[in-house]
Amino acid sequence: MLTSYTNSKTIDNTDNTQVTNTLGSVYGVISPFQRERNKALAVDDVPQILSQSLIYELPFGKGKRWGANLPKFVNGLVGGWSLSSVFRISSGVPLFFRSSYCNVPGQFVSYCIPGILPGADPWAQSKSNFNPNLPLFNQSVFENYNNFNFYAGVGPRVSNLRGFGYHNHDVGLIKDIKITERLNLQLRGEFFNIWNWHTFNCSTQCFGNGAFGNSLGDPTFGMWNGNVTSPRNIQVVGRLTF
């Protein structure tokens, strides 16, 4: 069994060495000459990660703790099994926000990043009791997007607000059947996301905005866009080695 826990913090001033000024992106939105304002949490910052993996030979069958005197037929059914498990739980990645309206001359190499009003709560609802039919963020606590006229906002390139965390558990059952001295049959049942857990986030890597609208002023701001982690997947494998 192997268990590991990581506690970390990643800060940078760019997330790409080939930056392009793209509205809605996490990079290229602030002039590279404004180094202090570019400094923020990295979009792939995951401060806490717990992972555990194990492989365990079940103690049944010939040569095991229980099963020395089992009939040959019963030993063939219960003997030779192994259990594997991979479990992971981690914090959510930080989010970033942009304004849908941004009237700033291109020479400034800057897009509009709304800040949160002092003391205001940006969450429209709790992540622990999330209703996907309602917005996750409260638009009224951000700077008014109508004011981004020759004004780029005071928000950070990447905020310290985080999306949903991630958790997953994969389990496998393996049975080795020795047919002859040189011929071996392995049967495997593999259960990916065995508990069918779902996280409101991208099923593939898409750091920063994840599964929610992050463009202030858009009708979809704060709304879940339908991305969710992959459901349970079961596969059965037979492997013959000789």
Phi and psi in degrees as GROMACS dihedral restraints (atoms count N, CA, C in turn):
[ dihedral_restraints ]
;  ai    aj    ak    al  type     phi  dphi    fc
    3     4     5     6     1  -128.1    20    10
    4     5     6     7     1   124.6    20    10
    6     7     8     9     1  -125.5    20    10
    7     8     9    10     1   135.7    20    10
    9    10    11    12     1  -140.0    20    10
   10    11    12    13     1   146.6    20    10
   12    13    14    15     1  -133.2    20    10
   13    14    15    16     1   132.5    20    10
   15    16    17    18     1  -122.6    20    10
   16    17    18    19     1   131.1    20    10
   18    19    20    21     1  -123.3    20    10
   19    20    21    22     1   118.5    20    10
   21    22    23    24     1  -150.1    20    10
   22    23    24    25     1   172.0    20    10
   24    25    26    27     1  -148.3    20    10
   25    26    27    28     1   127.9    20    10
   27    28    29    30     1  -117.0    20    10
   28    29    30    31     1   122.7    20    10
   30    31    32    33     1  -122.6    20    10
   31    32    33    34     1   139.5    20    10
   33    34    35    36     1  -149.1    20    10
   34    35    36    37     1   176.7    20    10
   36    37    38    39     1  -118.6    20    10
   37    38    39    40     1     9.6    20    10
   39    40    41    42     1  -164.2    20    10
   40    41    42    43     1   154.8    20    10
   42    43    44    45     1  -117.1    20    10
   43    44    45    46     1    10.5    20    10
   45    46    47    48     1  -158.9    20    10
   46    47    48    49     1   135.2    20    10
   48    49    50    51     1   -81.5    20    10
   49    50    51    52     1   -16.9    20    10
   51    52    53    54     1  -113.0    20    10
   52    53    54    55     1    70.0    20    10
   54    55    56    57     1   -78.4    20    10
   55    56    57    58     1   144.6    20    10
   57    58    59    60     1  -128.7    20    10
   58    59    60    61     1   145.0    20    10
   60    61    62    63     1   -79.2    20    10
   61    62    63    64     1    98.0    20    10
   63    64    65    66     1  -125.4    20    10
   64    65    66    67     1   121.5    20    10
   66    67    68    69     1   -62.5    20    10
   67    68    69    70     1   133.5    20    10
   69    70    71    72     1    89.4    20    10
   70    71    72    73     1    -5.0    20    10
   72    73    74    75     1   -91.8    20    10
   73    74    75    76     1   173.6    20    10
   75    76    77    78     1   -95.1    20    10
   76    77    78    79     1   -15.4    20    10
   78    79    80    81     1  -121.5    20    10
   79    80    81    82     1   163.2    20    10
   81    82    83    84     1    71.3    20    10
   82    83    84    85     1    21.5    20    10
   84    85    86    87     1  -104.8    20    10
   85    86    87    88     1   -11.0    20    10
   87    88    89    90     1  -129.7    20    10
   88    89    90    91     1   140.7    20    10
   90    91    92    93     1   -53.1    20    10
   91    92    93    94     1   135.3    20    10
   93    94    95    96     1   -63.7    20    10
   94    95    96    97     1   -13.9    20    10
   96    97    98    99     1   -78.7    20    10
   97    98    99   100     1   -14.0    20    10
   99   100   101   102     1   -95.6    20    10
  100   101   102   103     1    68.1    20    10
  102   103   104   105     1   -62.3    20    10
  103   104   105   106     1   -38.5    20    10
  105   106   107   108     1   -65.5    20    10
  106   107   108   109     1   -37.2    20    10
  108   109   110   111     1   -75.6    20    10
  109   110   111   112     1   -27.3    20    10
  111   112   113   114     1   -71.4    20    10
  112   113   114   115     1   -24.0    20    10
  114   115   116   117     1   -65.2    20    10
  115   116   117   118     1   124.9    20    10
  117   118   119   120     1  -164.3    20    10
  118   119   120   121     1   176.3    20    10
  120   121   122   123     1   -59.7    20    10
  121   122   123   124     1   143.2    20    10
  123   124   125   126     1   -71.4    20    10
  124   125   126   127     1   147.7    20    10
  126   127   128   129     1   -67.0    20    10
  127   128   129   130     1   -19.7    20    10
  129   130   131   132     1  -103.1    20    10
  130   131   132   133     1    20.9    20    10
  132   133   134   135     1   -70.2    20    10
  133   134   135   136     1   117.8    20    10
  135   136   137   138     1  -124.4    20    10
  136   137   138   139     1    97.8    20    10
  138   139   140   141     1   -68.4    20    10
  139   140   141   142     1   -28.9    20    10
  141   142   143   144     1  -133.8    20    10
  142   143   144   145     1   128.6    20    10
  144   145   146   147     1  -137.5    20    10
  145   146   147   148     1   126.8    20    10
  147   148   149   150     1  -119.2    20    10
  148   149   150   151     1   125.2    20    10
  150   151   152   153     1  -134.0    20    10
  151   152   153   154     1   147.5    20    10
  153   154   155   156     1  -146.1    20    10
  154   155   156   157     1   135.4    20    10
  156   157   158   159     1  -136.3    20    10
  157   158   159   160     1   148.7    20    10
  159   160   161   162     1  -154.5    20    10
  160   161   162   163     1   154.9    20    10
  162   163   164   165     1  -132.3    20    10
  163   164   165   166     1   125.2    20    10
  165   166   167   168     1  -132.0    20    10
  166   167   168   169     1   123.4    20    10
  168   169   170   171     1   -81.1    20    10
  169   170   171   172     1   118.0    20    10
  171   172   173   174     1   -65.2    20    10
  172   173   174   175     1   138.0    20    10
  174   175   176   177     1   -84.4    20    10
  175   176   177   178     1    47.3    20    10
  177   178   179   180     1  -124.9    20    10
  178   179   180   181     1   146.2    20    10
  180   181   182   183     1   103.1    20    10
  181   182   183   184     1   179.9    20    10
  183   184   185   186     1   -60.0    20    10
  184   185   186   187     1   131.5    20    10
  186   187   188   189     1    82.3    20    10
  187   188   189   190     1     0.3    20    10
  189   190   191   192     1  -104.9    20    10
  190   191   192   193     1   177.5    20    10
  192   193   194   195     1   -62.6    20    10
  193   194   195   196     1   -42.2    20    10
  195   196   197   198     1  -118.0    20    10
  196   197   198   199     1   121.0    20    10
  198   199   200   201     1   131.1    20    10
  199   200   201   202     1    11.3    20    10
  201   202   203   204     1   -62.2    20    10
  202   203   204   205     1   -32.2    20    10
  204   205   206   207     1  -109.8    20    10
  205   206   207   208     1    18.5    20    10
  207   208   209   210     1   -69.7    20    10
  208   209   210   211     1   144.9    20    10
  210   211   212   213     1   -58.2    20    10
  211   212   213   214     1   154.1    20    10
  213   214   215   216     1   -58.5    20    10
  214   215   216   217     1   -39.9    20    10
  216   217   218   219     1   -65.8    20    10
  217   218   219   220     1   -45.2    20    10
  219   220   221   222     1   -66.4    20    10
  220   221   222   223     1   -39.9    20    10
  222   223   224   225     1   -61.3    20    10
  223   224   225   226     1   -36.3    20    10
  225   226   227   228     1   -65.7    20    10
  226   227   228   229     1   -27.8    20    10
  228   229   230   231     1   -82.7    20    10
  229   230   231   232     1   -44.0    20    10
  231   232   233   234     1  -100.8    20    10
  232   233   234   235     1   -14.3    20    10
  234   235   236   237     1   -88.2    20    10
  235   236   237   238     1   157.3    20    10
  237   238   239   240     1    80.5    20    10
  238   239   240   241     1    13.6    20    10
  240   241   242   243     1   -92.2    20    10
  241   242   243   244     1   143.8    20    10
  243   244   245   246     1  -129.7    20    10
  244   245   246   247     1   149.8    20    10
  246   247   248   249     1  -116.5    20    10
  247   248   249   250     1   131.8    20    10
  249   250   251   252     1  -121.3    20    10
  250   251   252   253     1   150.1    20    10
  252   253   254   255     1  -149.1    20    10
  253   254   255   256     1   137.0    20    10
  255   256   257   258     1  -132.2    20    10
  256   257   258   259     1   119.4    20    10
  258   259   260   261     1  -124.2    20    10
  259   260   261   262     1   139.5    20    10
  261   262   263   264     1  -146.6    20    10
  262   263   264   265     1   136.2    20    10
  264   265   266   267     1  -138.2    20    10
  265   266   267   268     1   137.2    20    10
  267   268   269   270     1  -149.3    20    10
  268   269   270   271     1   161.1    20    10
  270   271   272   273     1   -69.8    20    10
  271   272   273   274     1   163.1    20    10
  273   274   275   276     1   -78.1    20    10
  274   275   276   277     1   157.5    20    10
  276   277   278   279     1   -83.9    20    10
  277   278   279   280     1   155.5    20    10
  279   280   281   282     1   -69.8    20    10
  280   281   282   283     1   153.3    20    10
  282   283   284   285     1  -102.5    20    10
  283   284   285   286     1   158.2    20    10
  285   286   287   288     1  -129.8    20    10
  286   287   288   289     1   154.6    20    10
  288   289   290   291     1  -128.6    20    10
  289   290   291   292     1   146.5    20    10
  291   292   293   294     1  -136.4    20    10
  292   293   294   295     1   165.5    20    10
  294   295   296   297     1  -102.1    20    10
  295   296   297   298     1   137.6    20    10
  297   298   299   300     1   -71.4    20    10
  298   299   300   301     1   -24.5    20    10
  300   301   302   303     1  -111.0    20    10
  301   302   303   304     1   125.7    20    10
  303   304   305   306     1  -152.9    20    10
  304   305   306   307     1    96.5    20    10
  306   307   308   309     1   -99.8    20    10
  307   308   309   310     1    79.5    20    10
  309   310   311   312     1  -127.5    20    10
  310   311   312   313     1   127.6    20    10
  312   313   314   315     1   -54.5    20    10
  313   314   315   316     1   140.6    20    10
  315   316   317   318     1   -59.9    20    10
  316   317   318   319     1   -24.5    20    10
  318   319   320   321     1   -64.2    20    10
  319   320   321   322     1   -20.5    20    10
  321   322   323   324     1   -79.0    20    10
  322   323   324   325     1   -10.5    20    10
  324   325   326   327     1    48.7    20    10
  325   326   327   328     1    54.9    20    10
  327   328   329   330     1  -151.5    20    10
  328   329   330   331     1   138.4    20    10
  330   331   332   333     1  -109.8    20    10
  331   332   333   334     1   172.3    20    10
  333   334   335   336     1   -92.1    20    10
  334   335   336   337     1   124.0    20    10
  336   337   338   339     1  -118.9    20    10
  337   338   339   340     1   105.0    20    10
  339   340   341   342     1   -70.8    20    10
  340   341   342   343     1   137.6    20    10
  342   343   344   345     1   -93.6    20    10
  343   344   345   346     1   165.9    20    10
  345   346   347   348     1   -95.1    20    10
  346   347   348   349     1   135.2    20    10
  348   349   350   351     1   -61.7    20    10
  349   350   351   352     1   141.3    20    10
  351   352   353   354     1   -55.2    20    10
  352   353   354   355     1   130.5    20    10
  354   355   356   357     1    77.3    20    10
  355   356   357   358     1    -0.6    20    10
  357   358   359   360     1   -86.3    20    10
  358   359   360   361     1   151.6    20    10
  360   361   362   363     1   -96.0    20    10
  361   362   363   364     1   114.2    20    10
  363   364   365   366     1   -76.7    20    10
  364   365   366   367     1   -12.1    20    10
  366   367   368   369     1   -86.7    20    10
  367   368   369   370     1   126.2    20    10
  369   370   371   372     1   -83.2    20    10
  370   371   372   373     1   -20.3    20    10
  372   373   374   375     1  -156.3    20    10
  373   374   375   376     1   164.6    20    10
  375   376   377   378     1   -78.5    20    10
  376   377   378   379     1   138.9    20    10
  378   379   380   381     1   -69.3    20    10
  379   380   381   382     1   -22.4    20    10
  381   382   383   384     1   -78.0    20    10
  382   383   384   385     1   -13.3    20    10
  384   385   386   387     1  -139.2    20    10
  385   386   387   388     1    57.8    20    10
  387   388   389   390     1   -80.3    20    10
  388   389   390   391     1   131.0    20    10
  390   391   392   393     1  -105.4    20    10
  391   392   393   394     1   109.2    20    10
  393   394   395   396     1   -67.0    20    10
  394   395   396   397     1    -7.9    20    10
  396   397   398   399     1   -88.0    20    10
  397   398   399   400     1    -3.7    20    10
  399   400   401   402     1  -122.4    20    10
  400   401   402   403     1   154.3    20    10
  402   403   404   405     1   -67.3    20    10
  403   404   405   406     1   147.5    20    10
  405   406   407   408     1   -82.6    20    10
  406   407   408   409     1   -28.1    20    10
  408   409   410   411     1  -110.6    20    10
  409   410   411   412     1   151.0    20    10
  411   412   413   414     1   -96.2    20    10
  412   413   414   415     1   106.1    20    10
  414   415   416   417     1   -64.5    20    10
  415   416   417   418     1   -29.3    20    10
  417   418   419   420     1   -70.4    20    10
  418   419   420   421     1   -15.2    20    10
  420   421   422   423     1   -90.6    20    10
  421   422   423   424     1    -3.8    20    10
  423   424   425   426     1   -92.4    20    10
  424   425   426   427     1   161.8    20    10
  426   427   428   429     1   -55.4    20    10
  427   428   429   430     1   141.8    20    10
  429   430   431   432     1   -64.0    20    10
  430   431   432   433     1   122.7    20    10
  432   433   434   435     1   -66.3    20    10
  433   434   435   436     1   -19.8    20    10
  435   436   437   438     1   -70.5    20    10
  436   437   438   439     1   -15.0    20    10
  438   439   440   441     1   -88.4    20    10
  439   440   441   442     1    -0.9    20    10
  441   442   443   444     1   -83.5    20    10
  442   443   444   445     1    64.0    20    10
  444   445   446   447     1  -118.4    20    10
  445   446   447   448     1   105.1    20    10
  447   448   449   450     1    57.8    20    10
  448   449   450   451     1    34.3    20    10
  450   451   452   453     1  -148.1    20    10
  451   452   453   454     1   130.0    20    10
  453   454   455   456     1  -103.1    20    10
  454   455   456   457     1     2.4    20    10
  456   457   458   459     1    82.5    20    10
  457   458   459   460     1   169.0    20    10
  459   460   461   462     1  -118.9    20    10
  460   461   462   463     1    10.1    20    10
  462   463   464   465     1   -72.3    20    10
  463   464   465   466     1   160.8    20    10
  465   466   467   468     1   -78.4    20    10
  466   467   468   469     1   156.5    20    10
  468   469   470   471     1   -57.9    20    10
  469   470   471   472     1   -42.0    20    10
  471   472   473   474     1  -131.7    20    10
  472   473   474   475     1   130.0    20    10
  474   475   476   477     1   -83.8    20    10
  475   476   477   478     1   174.4    20    10
  477   478   479   480     1   -97.6    20    10
  478   479   480   481     1    10.6    20    10
  480   481   482   483     1   -82.6    20    10
  481   482   483   484     1   140.9    20    10
  483   484   485   486     1  -121.4    20    10
  484   485   486   487     1   149.1    20    10
  486   487   488   489     1   -78.7    20    10
  487   488   489   490     1  -168.0    20    10
  489   490   491   492     1   -67.9    20    10
  490   491   492   493     1   145.6    20    10
  492   493   494   495     1   -72.7    20    10
  493   494   495   496     1  -178.6    20    10
  495   496   497   498     1  -126.9    20    10
  496   497   498   499     1   140.5    20    10
  498   499   500   501     1  -148.6    20    10
  499   500   501   502     1   141.9    20    10
  501   502   503   504     1  -156.0    20    10
  502   503   504   505     1   148.4    20    10
  504   505   506   507     1  -141.0    20    10
  505   506   507   508     1   118.3    20    10
  507   508   509   510     1  -108.6    20    10
  508   509   510   511     1   137.7    20    10
  510   511   512   513     1  -131.6    20    10
  511   512   513   514     1   142.7    20    10
  513   514   515   516     1  -134.3    20    10
  514   515   516   517     1   145.1    20    10
  516   517   518   519     1  -117.7    20    10
  517   518   519   520     1   128.4    20    10
  519   520   521   522     1  -126.4    20    10
  520   521   522   523     1   133.8    20    10
  522   523   524   525     1  -129.5    20    10
  523   524   525   526     1   125.9    20    10
  525   526   527   528     1  -101.4    20    10
  526   527   528   529     1   125.7    20    10
  528   529   530   531     1  -117.3    20    10
  529   530   531   532     1   114.1    20    10
  531   532   533   534     1   -86.5    20    10
  532   533   534   535     1   108.1    20    10
  534   535   536   537     1   -81.5    20    10
  535   536   537   538     1   -52.5    20    10
  537   538   539   540     1  -133.2    20    10
  538   539   540   541     1  -175.3    20    10
  540   541   542   543     1   -62.0    20    10
  541   542   543   544     1   -32.2    20    10
  543   544   545   546     1  -110.0    20    10
  544   545   546   547     1    -7.9    20    10
  546   547   548   549     1  -113.0    20    10
  547   548   549   550     1   125.4    20    10
  549   550   551   552     1  -134.3    20    10
  550   551   552   553     1   136.4    20    10
  552   553   554   555     1  -112.3    20    10
  553   554   555   556     1   127.6    20    10
  555   556   557   558     1  -113.9    20    10
  556   557   558   559     1   128.1    20    10
  558   559   560   561     1  -109.9    20    10
  559   560   561   562     1   134.8    20    10
  561   562   563   564     1  -133.0    20    10
  562   563   564   565     1   134.2    20    10
  564   565   566   567     1  -115.6    20    10
  565   566   567   568     1   120.4    20    10
  567   568   569   570     1  -118.6    20    10
  568   569   570   571     1   128.1    20    10
  570   571   572   573     1  -118.9    20    10
  571   572   573   574     1   101.4    20    10
  573   574   575   576     1   -89.2    20    10
  574   575   576   577     1   130.7    20    10
  576   577   578   579     1    53.7    20    10
  577   578   579   580     1    59.3    20    10
  579   580   581   582     1   -58.4    20    10
  580   581   582   583     1   -33.2    20    10
  582   583   584   585     1   -89.6    20    10
  583   584   585   586     1     3.6    20    10
  585   586   587   588     1    56.7    20    10
  586   587   588   589     1    42.2    20    10
  588   589   590   591     1   -72.6    20    10
  589   590   591   592     1   148.3    20    10
  591   592   593   594     1  -130.9    20    10
  592   593   594   595     1   139.2    20    10
  594   595   596   597     1  -121.1    20    10
  595   596   597   598     1   133.8    20    10
  597   598   599   600     1   -75.7    20    10
  598   599   600   601     1    79.1    20    10
  600   601   602   603     1  -158.8    20    10
  601   602   603   604     1   175.4    20    10
  603   604   605   606     1   -66.1    20    10
  604   605   606   607     1   140.9    20    10
  606   607   608   609     1   -74.9    20    10
  607   608   609   610     1   -18.1    20    10
  609   610   611   612     1  -120.1    20    10
  610   611   612   613     1   172.1    20    10
  612   613   614   615     1   -66.7    20    10
  613   614   615   616     1   124.3    20    10
  615   616   617   618     1  -154.0    20    10
  616   617   618   619     1    75.4    20    10
  618   619   620   621     1   -64.9    20    10
  619   620   621   622     1   152.0    20    10
  621   622   623   624     1    98.1    20    10
  622   623   624   625     1   -70.5    20    10
  624   625   626   627     1   -93.8    20    10
  625   626   627   628     1   -26.5    20    10
  627   628   629   630     1    57.5    20    10
  628   629   630   631     1  -128.1    20    10
  630   631   632   633     1  -102.4    20    10
  631   632   633   634     1    18.7    20    10
  633   634   635   636     1  -132.9    20    10
  634   635   636   637     1   144.0    20    10
  636   637   638   639     1   -63.4    20    10
  637   638   639   640     1   127.8    20    10
  639   640   641   642     1  -121.3    20    10
  640   641   642   643     1    13.9    20    10
  642   643   644   645     1  -100.6    20    10
  643   644   645   646     1   106.1    20    10
  645   646   647   648     1   -60.6    20    10
  646   647   648   649     1   130.3    20    10
  648   649   650   651     1   102.2    20    10
  649   650   651   652     1   -20.2    20    10
  651   652   653   654     1   -77.5    20    10
  652   653   654   655     1   147.0    20    10
  654   655   656   657     1   -60.3    20    10
  655   656   657   658     1   -23.2    20    10
  657   658   659   660     1   -93.7    20    10
  658   659   660   661     1     9.5    20    10
  660   661   662   663     1   -59.7    20    10
  661   662   663   664     1   126.5    20    10
  663   664   665   666     1    79.7    20    10
  664   665   666   667     1    -3.1    20    10
  666   667   668   669     1   -87.8    20    10
  667   668   669   670     1   144.1    20    10
  669   670   671   672     1   -68.0    20    10
  670   671   672   673     1   131.6    20    10
  672   673   674   675     1   -98.0    20    10
  673   674   675   676     1     9.7    20    10
  675   676   677   678     1    98.7    20    10
  676   677   678   679     1    -3.1    20    10
  678   679   680   681     1   -81.0    20    10
  679   680   681   682     1   134.6    20    10
  681   682   683   684     1  -149.3    20    10
  682   683   684   685     1   153.3    20    10
  684   685   686   687     1   -66.1    20    10
  685   686   687   688     1   160.6    20    10
  687   688   689   690     1   -64.3    20    10
  688   689   690   691     1   144.3    20    10
  690   691   692   693     1   -76.7    20    10
  691   692   693   694     1  -179.0    20    10
  693   694   695   696     1   -58.8    20    10
  694   695   696   697     1   140.0    20    10
  696   697   698   699     1  -136.5    20    10
  697   698   699   700     1   128.2    20    10
  699   700   701   702     1  -120.1    20    10
  700   701   702   703     1   133.9    20    10
  702   703   704   705     1  -138.1    20    10
  703   704   705   706     1   147.9    20    10
  705   706   707   708     1  -118.6    20    10
  706   707   708   709     1   132.5    20    10
  708   709   710   711     1  -128.2    20    10
  709   710   711   712     1   138.9    20    10
  711   712   713   714     1  -120.8    20    10
  712   713   714   715     1   130.7    20    10
  714   715   716   717     1  -133.2    20    10
  715   716   717   718     1   125.1    20    10
  717   718   719   720     1  -107.7    20    10
  718   719   720   721     1   122.8    20    10
  720   721   722   723     1  -118.7    20    10
  721   722   723   724     1   143.9    20    10
